Amino acid sequence: MRILQVSAELFPLLKTGGLADIAGALPIALMAEGQDARVLLPGFPAIVAGVRDLAPVADFNAPWGERFGLRAGHIAIDGAPAISAYVIDAPALYDRPGNPYEDTARQPYADNHRRFALLGWAAAQLAQGLDATWQPEVVHAHDWHAALAPAYIAFARRPGQPRVGTVFTVHNLAYQGIFAPWHFTDLGLPGPAFHMNGLEYHGQVSFMKAGLYFADRLTTVSPTYALEIQTPEQGCGLDGLLRQRSGVLTGILNAVDDKVWNPAADAALVQGFHTPEGRHMAGKARCKAVLQHQLGLAERPDAPLFILVSRLTEQKGLHLVLGGIDALLAQGGQLALLGSGEAWLEEAFRQRAAAAPESVSVTIGYNETLAHQLFGAGDVTLVPSLFEPCGLTQMYGLKYGSLPLVRRVGGLADTVVDSTLEDMASGEATGFVFDRFDPADYERALRRAFALYQRAPDWRRVRGHAMRRPADWGTAAAQYIAVYQQALGSI
């Protein structure tokens, strides 16, 4: 099957969140299953710099009249097959300071509707034969940035033409790509598309809704989240549409790329480790000691190290972490944080680090190497989210023996089993889980983590279960292939 993956970012070239990890790993997993998978990306500088042997494919007109180019090359990732990649050549839209979505003042670019409409439009042009040498059978669009692709393809379909199936994956329903109604005229869609049964959302244009309404098949990144987004509590105003389309909605749990996240072979760690027996975990103790020194924390092997690698938003439950720092420190723990986001959270964590520098470390920003080092050193990974479509940090924590402490929601509920007596006895326990999004429930989970840490044999046993939990891309790829086949069979 010829499959075109469409996303705004892709690891290792450009990453602002978990979307990039999935966009980088899924094509490789599909190729391993014998599929012909390619990717389409916007020409952000980091992407242009990372795609090798770029050569022109064709020029095409945007819906608003500007002419742009499409180039093709390949992405070489160590130890993996090269990924064939298309890149949209549009420096005026993509070569800008800031991140892919915001300027240096963290304000969304005023023409984001054009910047990401072009991504969906280029996907539709490829579906219609823009590259004379390769035409996709299925277009798989990821999140709101690529969500217009299914709409463009739906309106371009003509009787007698080969059918191109479309799949749309929701990575986070809370980010929907909402734009003022007057921007609709730039999009090149017919008037009926701006309708309740289309892109219209409370009088505005919703890219996310376009993907949800027009794609042949829908997926999201965990089975539990697929159910949650059909409820008013987590449907973000789109739960009614998602309930209507529940028959074509599948939750497929994300996986972990073993070539990138593998504590036995991770070049970011001072010493690797793996799990069969306790003697193979000496590297983790070494990682912890080195990181404590590096971050200026007290070099105490007996202090449980809690780590937090996250966007700093209330959605991630970070006010629970802030409110629980005193309890964490009183029980002898340490906290190391890496992330950026809302200014008040950044400042609040900075203040806590300044007040207790030997116990709290805060690094604002994102550093891939430090992220790996934190998972390698950490004892507990904190993910106390209000909602979490899938979550990858808890999966990295599992793989690196940094037991996740999570709220029972979304993909966190699908991947972490609480350390109850019965689940410890059965070998299923892998971390700590709480239910209510409140300080008391969170702090009880903290106490359970400290209690288990004091029982070293039990801690090692749970840690071993966690590190052995399967999270392979082969299983996920097979599920996506089944969805693609359904999309091709849609009428």
FENTA-V863617 format. One record per run of one state. SS is the DSSP state (h for helix, s for strand, l for the rest). FROM is the first residue (numbers start at 0). TO is the last residue. If there is no record, write none. Layout:
ss=SS from=FROM to=TO
ss=SS from=FROM to=TO
//
This chain:
ss=l from=0 to=0
ss=s from=1 to=5
ss=l from=6 to=8
ss=s from=9 to=9
ss=l from=10 to=12
ss=s from=13 to=13
ss=l from=14 to=16
ss=h from=17 to=31
ss=l from=32 to=34
ss=s from=35 to=41
ss=l from=42 to=43
ss=h from=44 to=49
ss=l from=50 to=50
ss=s from=51 to=60
ss=l from=61 to=65
ss=s from=66 to=74
ss=l from=75 to=81
ss=s from=82 to=88
ss=l from=89 to=89
ss=h from=90 to=93
ss=l from=94 to=100
ss=s from=101 to=101
ss=l from=102 to=106
ss=s from=107 to=107
ss=l from=108 to=110
ss=h from=111 to=126
ss=l from=127 to=136
ss=s from=137 to=141
ss=l from=142 to=142
ss=h from=143 to=145
ss=l from=146 to=146
ss=h from=147 to=155
ss=l from=156 to=163
ss=s from=164 to=169
ss=l from=170 to=176
ss=s from=177 to=178
ss=l from=179 to=179
ss=h from=180 to=185
ss=l from=186 to=189
ss=h from=190 to=192
ss=l from=193 to=198
ss=s from=199 to=200
ss=l from=201 to=202
ss=s from=203 to=205
ss=h from=206 to=213
ss=l from=214 to=215
ss=s from=216 to=219
ss=l from=220 to=221
ss=h from=222 to=227
ss=l from=228 to=237
ss=h from=238 to=243
ss=l from=244 to=244
ss=h from=245 to=247
ss=s from=248 to=250
ss=l from=251 to=276
ss=h from=277 to=294
ss=l from=295 to=303
ss=s from=304 to=311
ss=l from=312 to=312
ss=h from=313 to=315
ss=l from=316 to=316
ss=h from=317 to=329
ss=l from=330 to=332
ss=s from=333 to=340
ss=l from=341 to=341
ss=h from=342 to=354
ss=l from=355 to=358
ss=s from=359 to=363
ss=l from=364 to=366
ss=h from=367 to=376
ss=l from=377 to=378
ss=s from=379 to=382
ss=l from=383 to=391
ss=h from=392 to=398
ss=l from=399 to=401
ss=s from=402 to=406
ss=l from=407 to=408
ss=h from=409 to=414
ss=l from=415 to=416
ss=s from=417 to=417
ss=l from=418 to=419
ss=h from=420 to=425
ss=l from=426 to=429
ss=s from=430 to=433
ss=l from=434 to=437
ss=h from=438 to=452
ss=l from=453 to=454
ss=h from=455 to=467
ss=l from=468 to=471
ss=h from=472 to=488
ss=l from=489 to=490
//
